[in-house]
Every structure is written in C-alpha cells, then in structure tokens.
C-alpha cells in the first residue's frame, strides 16, 4: 500500500474510488482512479521528479497543483507540454517524461548545473560568435538542446474540435465562493447567467480548506435551482477581448462568449518564497499540499516545515494535521533565514535566526511555502483594469464598464465578505447589498453595456 493510500486516508472529492484505471508512464503501469489527475496518480505511485529545468536541468517536482507552473509538464498521448497536475488520468493513456535524457532520475545534461558559474545569463550570445566559423556549430547544438517537449510531425491527433458561440447577460469566470455568490445573485436579479469553472466541480478553495462538505452541497443545491443559470465546469477561460468577448476551452470545444457584464472571480495564488534551493522536489506551495490531499486523495509527505511571509500562514498547521501530515515547524522568513537541504528530494531545512548566528537543522520530507497570495488577475489586466497596492493588498484602481472583480482577485481576503462593489472597486463593508443593487438593475437594462 502506498504512503498516500495507507490507513483511512480519504479518496479526495474529485476522485471516484469505485472506478480504478491504469495508464503507462515511461513504460511503467501506473494505477489511478477516475477524476484523479495524472500527477496525483504518479505521486501516489512514488514518482517525485516530474521534469527537469530548462537551462541547468535541475530536478523539478510538483509545486502548485493549479496548472500555473511548468514543473509537471509531460507528454501525454503524443501531445507535449501537458500540465499533468490538472490533466485527468484516463485508462490507457501513454505518458512520457520530457526535457531529460536518458531518464528523469539521471539526466546527462544535469552537468550544466555543475558548471553554472561558467554559464551565466546570455553567455551563448557573448562567447560563441567569434570566431565566426564556430557559431553555426554551436547554434546546431543549442537548437537540439533547447526547447521543451518534442513534436511528432507525423502524429495525427484523434480528436474532434468544434466552436460554440454563447451569449449571456452576465458571465462569471470562477466557481469559488465569490463566483457562486455573484452568479446566484445575478440569476435571482433576472439575468441570464453563464458560470465558468476550470475544475471539474464548483467550490474553489472550499474544496480543500476544510470547509464542511454539507455547506458546499447546500450551495450547489441553491445554484441548481436557478433556472437562468448555466454552469460550465472543466472550462478554462484564456482571453478577454474587445467588446466583452471571452475565449475559453471546454475539452476540445472552443467557446466564444459575449456577455453584457463579465465578472471575474478567479481568486488568488501563492508565489514561491525566495531562499536557497527552493526548487528541489518536495518544496510545495502550501495550498498545493491541501489540494493534493483533499482533491485527489494523495498525501504529499509525512513531516512538513511551513515557511511563511505573513501572519495567516501560521493557520495552515492545523489543516495539515487534519490530513495526517506532521508539522515540525512554522518558520517566518521576516525574522529567519532558510536553506532547503536535498538534491533529488528535500531532506530538511537549515534555519538561521535573523538576529544571531545560531542555526538549527530540521528534518522533513516537505517544505511548504505559504506566501501572501496575489490576485490571479490576468483576465482583468487584459480587459484594461489596473491595480494599486494598499497596505499589502492589491486592489482594482480603475473602473471598466462591463467588467467587474469579486472576491480575492479584487483584494478581498475575508471569505465571509468576498464580494466587491463592481462599480467602484472599493469594498464598503456591505458588499453583498451593493452587488444586489447593481445586479438588480439587470432586469431593467441599467447595467453597463459591453465595451465598444
């Protein structure tokens, strides 16, 4: 029995334990379950190195579990650069590593890491252009080494794609608590609402932050009762264009969505914290450990050290213990210096007090970075919205007709008051009521029209 499935560890809310499956990874048969991601199944099977870094070919392990980083890129059924941490596992898949030769565990090009002092940024442009005859030879070598993944030009994808045009009064991007609340309010106000969510099911951080499942289910029931609300899960919005045109993918289907009002509720994300060796496998973003456990039913390790840069990071220790992970220490980089130990997997951390020369070594197999979240605001920036930093929080700085932000993407950190007034970009303490007033105008055509 694997470490992840030992004892009574739950299956994960995205996983169907009654539907086992297998796929192959580098010729090895990997067991998994329906709903589980490829990366989660690989991690449960003992895989810790998922790819190699682009330049120095340092080992890379799982980091974010949200598809926001390149640490899990693999080739799946002939398709390169698939983000396996969000790609569902399917029976019969053929998964292969990339950017490593001859194997992930032993990569010949890792020699570049040993020579990193002699390979600074841009060295290839500065060192090999003279004599002139050397550049064509070096260029040929670099072109064969560079790049991520390989494309088989003879491979014909076995898929049918189509384009679907959708229209709505309100389109909400993000199915977390703020997005669900906004969609429900808009539907109750008489608008035709389209709700998009990248995950297979709604809930956002409620699915992994320890929220009572009964509360989540009650919210789902209320949403399903809204006749004017259409929900598209498993859908990724990638672009916001002129005229409130939203581009999204749902499987192999390309969605072109036009809405009078677009509400972005994409939440926030954690960033890596800077310290030596912070890229070794076993170093996770703190929320990723909870996603792996509560969404996919896989425990990331046994003993963790949490590194944080803000006060709220200390609250994670209790959640880790709830999923069976011992917390050896919570370290604040505002007062301590940290160095991760290990090469192919983290083995511990050296802590130095910021005020003295005293050091301490703490053994662990997980090092979790709980950084102050930043808004996942790419769509808002594409739409012309700008941000200002105020007391450590990033808040919308201007008003865009037809575009609004709610929840943590709008700088609201309190999940109980996570609705932002879309008209002003300012939380006024009665945000639920302001949103209701704003959305109430939909029935009478008073909401701002699409941008021209």
C-alpha positions as CSV (number, residue, x, y, z in Angstrom):
1,X,0.0,0.0,0.0
2,X,1.4,3.4,-1.0
3,X,2.1,6.2,1.5
4,X,-0.8,8.2,0.1
5,X,-3.4,5.5,0.5
6,X,-2.3,4.0,3.8
7,X,-4.8,3.8,6.6
8,X,-8.1,5.5,6.3
9,X,-6.9,8.5,4.1
10,X,-9.9,9.8,2.1
11,X,-10.1,9.4,-1.6
12,X,-10.4,13.1,-2.4
13,X,-13.5,15.0,-3.5
14,X,-12.7,14.8,-7.2
15,X,-11.9,11.1,-7.2
16,X,-14.3,8.2,-7.8
17,X,-12.7,5.3,-5.8
18,X,-15.1,2.8,-7.5
19,X,-13.6,3.4,-10.9
20,X,-10.0,2.3,-10.9
21,X,-7.9,2.7,-14.0
22,X,-4.3,2.3,-15.2
23,X,-2.1,4.2,-17.6
24,X,1.6,3.9,-18.6
25,X,4.4,6.2,-17.6
26,X,7.7,5.6,-19.4
27,X,6.7,2.0,-19.9
28,X,5.6,1.5,-16.3
29,X,2.0,0.8,-15.4
30,X,0.5,3.3,-13.0
31,X,-2.7,2.8,-11.1
32,X,-5.2,5.6,-10.5
33,X,-8.8,6.5,-10.2
34,X,-11.4,8.4,-12.3
35,X,-11.2,12.1,-11.5
36,X,-7.7,11.9,-10.2
37,X,-5.0,13.9,-12.1
38,X,-2.1,12.2,-13.8
39,X,0.3,13.9,-11.5
40,X,-1.6,12.8,-8.4
41,X,-1.6,9.2,-9.6
42,X,2.1,9.4,-10.4
43,X,2.9,10.9,-7.0
44,X,0.9,8.2,-5.2
45,X,3.0,5.6,-7.2
46,X,6.2,7.1,-5.8
47,X,7.2,9.5,-8.7
48,X,8.9,12.6,-7.2
49,X,10.8,14.1,-10.2
50,X,8.4,15.2,-12.9
51,X,10.7,17.1,-15.3
52,X,13.9,19.0,-15.5
53,X,14.6,22.7,-15.5
54,X,15.0,24.4,-18.9
55,X,18.7,25.5,-18.7
56,X,20.5,23.7,-15.9
57,X,18.3,20.5,-16.0
58,X,17.8,20.6,-12.2
59,X,15.1,18.1,-11.0
60,X,11.6,19.5,-10.7
61,X,8.8,18.2,-8.6
62,X,5.2,19.2,-8.1
63,X,4.7,22.7,-6.9
64,X,1.3,24.4,-7.4
65,X,-1.3,21.8,-8.4
66,X,-3.2,24.5,-10.3
67,X,-1.6,24.4,-13.7
68,X,0.2,27.7,-13.2
69,X,3.9,26.4,-13.3
70,X,5.9,24.3,-15.7
71,X,7.0,21.7,-13.0
72,X,4.7,18.9,-14.2
73,X,5.0,19.2,-18.0
74,X,4.9,15.8,-19.7
75,X,4.0,14.3,-23.0
76,X,0.5,12.6,-23.0
77,X,-0.6,10.5,-25.9
78,X,1.9,12.2,-28.2
79,X,0.9,15.8,-27.0
80,X,3.9,17.7,-25.5
81,X,3.8,20.1,-22.5
82,X,0.7,18.8,-20.9
83,X,0.2,20.2,-17.3
84,X,-0.3,16.8,-15.7
85,X,-1.3,18.3,-12.3
86,X,-4.7,19.4,-13.8
87,X,-5.0,16.8,-16.6
88,X,-7.3,14.0,-15.6
89,X,-6.0,10.5,-15.7
90,X,-7.7,8.2,-18.2
91,X,-7.4,4.5,-18.8
92,X,-4.8,3.6,-21.4
93,X,-3.0,6.9,-21.5
94,X,0.6,6.9,-22.6
95,X,2.6,9.4,-20.5
96,X,6.2,10.1,-21.1
97,X,8.7,12.4,-19.5
98,X,10.4,15.2,-21.4
99,X,13.4,17.5,-21.2
100,X,15.6,14.7,-19.7
101,X,18.0,12.1,-21.2
102,X,18.2,9.2,-20.7
103,X,15.8,9.4,-17.7
104,X,14.3,11.7,-15.2
105,X,16.4,10.3,-12.3
106,X,19.7,10.5,-14.3
107,X,19.8,13.4,-16.8
108,X,23.1,13.7,-18.7
109,X,22.6,17.4,-19.2
110,X,22.4,18.0,-15.5
111,X,26.2,18.6,-16.0
112,X,25.2,22.2,-16.8
113,X,24.1,22.6,-13.2
114,X,27.6,21.7,-12.0
115,X,29.0,24.3,-14.4
116,X,26.5,27.1,-13.6
117,X,29.2,29.5,-12.6
118,X,30.6,29.4,-16.2
119,X,27.1,29.6,-17.8
120,X,25.7,33.0,-16.8
121,X,22.6,34.5,-18.5
122,X,23.2,35.2,-22.2
123,X,26.6,33.5,-22.3
124,X,25.7,31.8,-25.6
125,X,25.5,35.2,-27.3
126,X,28.7,36.5,-25.8
127,X,31.1,33.6,-26.1
128,X,30.4,31.8,-29.3
129,X,30.1,34.5,-32.0
130,X,33.9,34.6,-32.5
131,X,35.5,33.1,-34.5
132,X,32.6,33.2,-37.0
133,X,33.1,29.6,-38.1
134,X,32.2,28.4,-34.5
135,X,28.7,29.9,-34.4
136,X,27.0,27.5,-36.9
137,X,28.3,24.5,-35.0
138,X,27.2,25.9,-31.6
139,X,23.9,27.0,-33.0
140,X,23.2,23.5,-34.2
141,X,24.0,22.1,-30.7
142,X,21.9,24.7,-28.9
143,X,18.8,24.1,-31.2
144,X,18.9,20.4,-30.4
145,X,19.2,21.0,-26.6
146,X,16.8,24.0,-26.3
147,X,13.0,23.8,-26.1
148,X,10.6,21.9,-24.0
149,X,9.0,18.8,-25.4
150,X,9.1,17.3,-28.9
151,X,6.5,17.4,-31.6
152,X,5.9,14.4,-33.8
153,X,5.1,15.9,-37.2
154,X,3.7,12.6,-38.4
155,X,1.3,12.3,-35.5
156,X,-2.4,12.9,-36.3
157,X,-4.4,13.8,-33.2
158,X,-7.5,11.6,-32.7
159,X,-9.9,14.3,-31.6
160,X,-12.9,16.3,-32.9
161,X,-13.0,20.0,-32.2
162,X,-15.8,22.5,-32.6
163,X,-16.6,26.1,-32.0
164,X,-19.6,27.1,-29.9
165,X,-21.0,30.7,-29.6
166,X,-22.6,31.6,-26.3
167,X,-24.4,34.8,-25.3
168,X,-25.4,35.8,-21.7
169,X,-26.3,38.9,-19.7
170,X,-23.7,38.0,-17.2
171,X,-20.7,35.7,-17.5
172,X,-18.9,34.8,-14.2
173,X,-15.4,33.3,-14.5
174,X,-14.5,31.3,-11.5
175,X,-16.7,28.9,-9.4
176,X,-15.4,29.6,-6.0
177,X,-17.5,31.1,-3.2
178,X,-17.4,34.6,-4.6
179,X,-18.2,33.5,-8.1
180,X,-21.0,31.3,-7.0
181,X,-22.5,34.1,-4.9
182,X,-22.2,36.5,-7.8
183,X,-23.8,34.1,-10.2
184,X,-26.7,33.3,-7.9
185,X,-27.3,37.0,-7.2
186,X,-27.3,37.8,-10.9
187,X,-29.7,34.9,-11.7
188,X,-32.1,36.0,-8.9
189,X,-32.0,39.5,-10.4
190,X,-33.4,38.2,-13.7
191,X,-30.2,37.9,-15.7
192,X,-29.3,35.0,-18.0
193,X,-26.0,33.9,-16.3
194,X,-23.2,31.7,-17.5
195,X,-20.8,30.4,-14.8
196,X,-17.4,29.0,-15.9
197,X,-15.1,26.9,-13.7
198,X,-11.8,25.3,-14.6
199,X,-12.1,22.5,-12.1
200,X,-14.5,19.5,-12.7
201,X,-16.7,20.8,-10.0
202,X,-17.5,24.1,-8.3
203,X,-16.3,25.2,-4.9
204,X,-12.8,26.8,-5.4
205,X,-10.8,26.9,-2.1
206,X,-13.8,25.5,-0.2
207,X,-13.0,22.1,-1.6
208,X,-9.6,21.9,0.1
209,X,-9.6,24.4,3.0
210,X,-11.5,22.2,5.4
211,X,-15.0,23.7,4.8
212,X,-17.8,21.3,5.9
213,X,-18.9,19.4,2.7
214,X,-22.5,19.8,3.8
215,X,-22.2,23.6,3.5
216,X,-20.7,23.2,0.0
217,X,-23.5,20.8,-1.1
218,X,-26.2,23.2,0.2
219,X,-24.6,25.9,-2.0
220,X,-24.7,23.6,-5.0
221,X,-28.3,22.8,-4.5
222,X,-29.2,26.5,-4.4
223,X,-27.3,27.1,-7.7
224,X,-29.0,24.2,-9.4
225,X,-32.4,25.7,-8.5
226,X,-31.6,28.8,-10.6
227,X,-33.3,28.3,-14.0
228,X,-31.5,31.3,-15.5
229,X,-28.0,29.9,-14.6
230,X,-25.9,27.7,-16.9
231,X,-22.8,26.1,-15.4
232,X,-19.8,25.0,-17.5
233,X,-17.3,23.1,-15.4
234,X,-14.0,21.9,-16.7
235,X,-13.8,25.1,-18.7
236,X,-10.7,27.4,-18.9
237,X,-11.0,31.0,-19.9
238,X,-7.9,32.2,-21.5
239,X,-8.5,35.6,-23.0
240,X,-10.7,38.7,-22.7
241,X,-11.0,40.8,-25.8
242,X,-12.7,44.0,-27.2
243,X,-16.5,44.0,-27.0
244,X,-16.6,41.7,-23.9
245,X,-15.6,38.7,-26.0
246,X,-14.3,35.9,-23.7
247,X,-12.4,33.0,-25.1
248,X,-12.5,29.6,-23.3
249,X,-11.9,25.9,-23.8
250,X,-14.1,23.1,-22.6
251,X,-12.3,19.9,-23.5
252,X,-11.8,20.1,-27.3
253,X,-14.5,22.7,-27.7
254,X,-13.6,26.3,-28.3
255,X,-16.1,28.7,-26.7
256,X,-16.7,32.3,-27.9
257,X,-18.7,34.0,-25.2
258,X,-20.2,37.5,-25.4
259,X,-21.8,39.0,-22.3
260,X,-23.1,42.4,-21.3
261,X,-21.3,42.1,-18.0
262,X,-18.2,39.9,-17.2
263,X,-17.5,39.2,-13.5
264,X,-14.0,37.8,-12.8
265,X,-13.8,35.6,-9.7
266,X,-10.6,33.8,-10.4
267,X,-9.3,34.1,-6.8
268,X,-5.6,34.5,-5.9
269,X,-2.5,32.4,-5.9
270,X,0.6,31.9,-3.8
271,X,4.1,32.6,-5.0
272,X,7.4,30.9,-4.3
273,X,9.4,32.4,-1.4
274,X,13.0,33.1,-2.2
275,X,15.6,31.1,-0.3
276,X,18.5,28.8,-1.4
277,X,17.5,25.5,-3.0
278,X,13.8,26.5,-3.1
279,X,13.3,24.5,-6.3
280,X,14.2,21.0,-5.1
281,X,11.4,18.4,-5.4
282,X,9.4,18.2,-2.1
283,X,9.1,22.0,-1.9
284,X,5.4,22.9,-2.5
285,X,3.3,25.9,-2.4
286,X,1.4,25.4,0.8
287,X,-2.1,25.2,-0.7
288,X,-0.9,22.6,-3.2
289,X,-0.4,20.1,-0.4
290,X,-4.0,20.5,0.6
291,X,-5.2,20.3,-3.0
292,X,-3.3,17.0,-3.4
293,X,-4.8,15.6,-0.3
294,X,-8.4,16.8,-0.4
295,X,-9.0,16.9,-4.1
296,X,-7.0,13.8,-5.2
297,X,-6.6,11.7,-2.1
298,X,-2.8,11.7,-2.1
299,X,-0.7,12.7,1.0
300,X,2.3,14.7,-0.1
301,X,4.5,13.5,2.8
302,X,4.8,12.7,6.4
303,X,6.6,15.6,8.1
304,X,6.4,19.2,6.9
305,X,8.0,22.5,7.6
306,X,5.9,25.6,6.7
307,X,7.7,28.7,5.5
308,X,5.6,31.8,5.5
309,X,5.9,35.6,5.0
310,X,2.7,36.7,6.6
311,X,0.7,36.1,9.8
312,X,-2.1,34.0,8.2
313,X,0.5,31.3,7.1
314,X,0.6,30.1,10.7
315,X,-3.0,28.9,10.4
316,X,-2.1,26.1,8.0
317,X,-0.5,23.9,10.6
318,X,-3.9,22.7,11.8
319,X,-5.1,21.9,8.3
320,X,-2.0,19.9,7.6
321,X,-2.6,17.8,10.8
322,X,-6.2,17.2,9.7
323,X,-4.8,15.4,6.5
324,X,-2.3,13.4,8.5
325,X,0.8,15.5,8.0
326,X,3.0,16.3,11.0
327,X,4.1,19.9,11.1
328,X,7.7,20.1,12.5
329,X,7.9,23.9,12.5
330,X,6.4,27.1,11.1
331,X,9.1,29.5,10.0
332,X,8.6,33.2,9.3
333,X,11.1,34.5,6.7
334,X,10.6,38.0,8.0
335,X,12.6,37.0,11.1
336,X,14.5,33.9,9.9
337,X,16.7,32.8,7.1
338,X,16.0,29.4,5.5
339,X,18.0,27.0,3.3
340,X,16.5,23.8,1.9
341,X,18.5,20.6,2.0
342,X,18.5,17.9,-0.6
343,X,19.1,17.3,-4.3
344,X,16.5,15.0,-5.7
345,X,14.1,15.5,-2.9
346,X,14.0,17.7,0.2
347,X,15.5,16.2,3.3
348,X,15.4,19.1,5.7
349,X,15.9,22.8,6.3
350,X,18.5,24.8,8.0
351,X,17.2,27.8,9.9
352,X,19.2,30.8,10.9
353,X,17.9,33.4,13.4
354,X,17.9,36.8,11.7
355,X,19.3,38.4,14.8
356,X,22.1,36.0,15.6
357,X,24.4,33.4,14.0
358,X,22.7,30.5,15.6
359,X,21.5,27.8,13.2
360,X,19.2,24.7,13.5
361,X,18.6,21.8,11.2
362,X,15.1,20.4,11.0
363,X,14.4,17.1,9.3
364,X,11.4,17.0,6.9
365,X,10.2,15.5,3.6
366,X,8.0,18.5,2.8
367,X,8.9,22.2,2.7
368,X,5.7,24.3,2.1
369,X,5.7,27.9,1.1
370,X,2.8,29.9,2.5
371,X,3.3,33.2,0.8
372,X,0.9,36.2,0.9
373,X,-1.5,35.5,-2.0
374,X,-1.6,37.8,-5.1
375,X,-4.7,38.2,-7.4
376,X,-5.0,35.9,-10.3
377,X,-5.9,38.9,-12.4
378,X,-4.6,38.2,-15.9
379,X,-8.1,38.5,-17.5
380,X,-8.8,41.7,-15.7
381,X,-5.5,43.2,-16.9
382,X,-6.3,42.1,-20.5
383,X,-9.6,43.9,-20.1
384,X,-7.9,47.2,-19.1
385,X,-8.2,47.1,-15.3
386,X,-5.2,48.3,-13.3
387,X,-4.2,47.6,-9.7
388,X,-2.8,49.6,-6.8
389,X,-1.1,48.2,-3.7
390,X,-2.6,49.4,-0.4
391,X,-1.4,48.1,3.0
392,X,0.0,44.9,1.3
393,X,-3.2,44.3,-0.7
394,X,-3.7,44.6,-4.4
395,X,-6.9,46.4,-5.3
396,X,-8.5,47.4,-8.6
397,X,-7.6,51.0,-9.3
398,X,-10.0,52.0,-12.1
399,X,-13.5,51.3,-13.4
400,X,-14.1,49.4,-16.7
401,X,-17.7,49.4,-18.0
402,X,-18.9,45.8,-18.4
403,X,-16.1,44.3,-16.3
404,X,-16.1,43.6,-12.6
405,X,-14.0,41.7,-10.0
406,X,-15.2,39.9,-6.9
407,X,-13.5,38.0,-4.1
408,X,-9.8,37.7,-3.6
409,X,-8.9,38.7,-7.2
410,X,-10.4,42.1,-6.1
411,X,-8.2,42.1,-2.9
412,X,-11.0,40.9,-0.5
413,X,-9.4,38.4,1.9
414,X,-12.3,37.8,4.2
415,X,-14.2,34.8,2.7
416,X,-17.4,35.9,4.6
417,X,-17.3,39.3,2.8
418,X,-15.7,38.5,-0.5
419,X,-18.0,40.4,-2.8
420,X,-16.6,43.7,-4.2
421,X,-18.8,46.5,-5.5
422,X,-18.1,46.2,-9.2
423,X,-18.8,49.9,-9.9
424,X,-16.3,51.5,-7.6
425,X,-13.6,48.9,-6.9
426,X,-14.0,49.7,-3.2
427,X,-15.2,47.3,-0.6
428,X,-17.7,49.2,1.6
429,X,-18.5,46.7,4.3
430,X,-21.9,46.0,2.9
431,X,-20.7,44.5,-0.4
432,X,-23.4,41.8,-0.6
433,X,-26.0,44.6,-0.7
434,X,-24.1,46.7,-3.2
435,X,-23.8,43.8,-5.5
436,X,-27.5,43.0,-5.1
437,X,-28.4,46.6,-6.0
438,X,-26.1,46.6,-9.0
439,X,-27.3,43.3,-10.3
440,X,-30.9,44.3,-9.7
441,X,-30.6,46.8,-12.5
442,X,-30.2,43.9,-15.0
443,X,-34.0,43.4,-15.0
444,X,-34.4,46.9,-16.2
445,X,-31.4,47.2,-18.5
446,X,-29.5,49.6,-16.3
447,X,-26.2,47.6,-16.0
448,X,-23.3,49.0,-18.1
449,X,-23.3,47.7,-21.6
450,X,-20.5,45.8,-23.3
451,X,-17.4,47.9,-24.1
452,X,-17.0,49.2,-27.6
